[in-house]
């Protein structure tokens, strides 16, 4: 029998057993370790492709285990799990080059999807470069792959965990659409190209700034998108079918509905998305 590709590291036995059972039911076999020392011993004996890693472990903690994993010649993809200090742990995991992040209690479907995605991603896939990982300023250089979008959202969803669920969901959707636009159209899905992403959290607003490596665009040239047909938002559907593009094209219309301000640079290969957390300040009296 082939050795399991996944190592589950958690000091809570019911959690270890439960996670292993969930993965087994999805056709994914996993081995377990009860603390950091045991995990490191198993790393020496076998190269796991994916590690599900609890942050709080007795003795050698999760972030130290993460650092040792990343330092390996062929590092596994580490998915950090935690149920405490979610924002702080997410930032530390991001800075430490974790592949993804899950909060406890873990949703079974999301667990399986995240592990499957990590297993299907090539080991030599370009990483996300962290420029800044502070709660008020996260800045990243992101390879132009759709897989990277899912990873970033896992982290960013935890940074705004104090926001109302509906607001967090709507701005998360807008951010995803903006980033996908930059990766698909600006970066042409070329993993060697990178999109620069900054997520700023001020006292009264959220600001996303996304700069892609493309030549920019004009709205008049967006025949494949609803935003290019202001008088007939469904006219783009036939264009997409003719060009063999996937269904969609409503992204910019949706983003405009969510944003309080949406500002493009002159070339339109860089955009700033602003969402106010309360009424924006009025003009000085």
Secondary structure, 3 states (H helix, E strand, C coil): CCCCCEEEECCCHHHHHHHHHHHHHCCCCEEEECCHHHHHHHHHHCCCCEEEEECCCCCCCHHHHHHHHHCCCCCCEEEEEECCCHHHHHHHHHHCCCCEEEECCCCHHHHHHHHHHHHHCCCCCCCCEEEEEECCEEEEEEECCHHHHHHHHHHHHHHCCCCCHHHHHHHHHHHHHHHHHHHHHHCCCCCCCEEEEEEEECCCEEEEEEECCCCCCCHHHCCCCHHHCCCCCCCHHHHHHHHCCCCCCCHHHHHHHHCCEEEECCCCCEEEEEEECCCCCCCCC
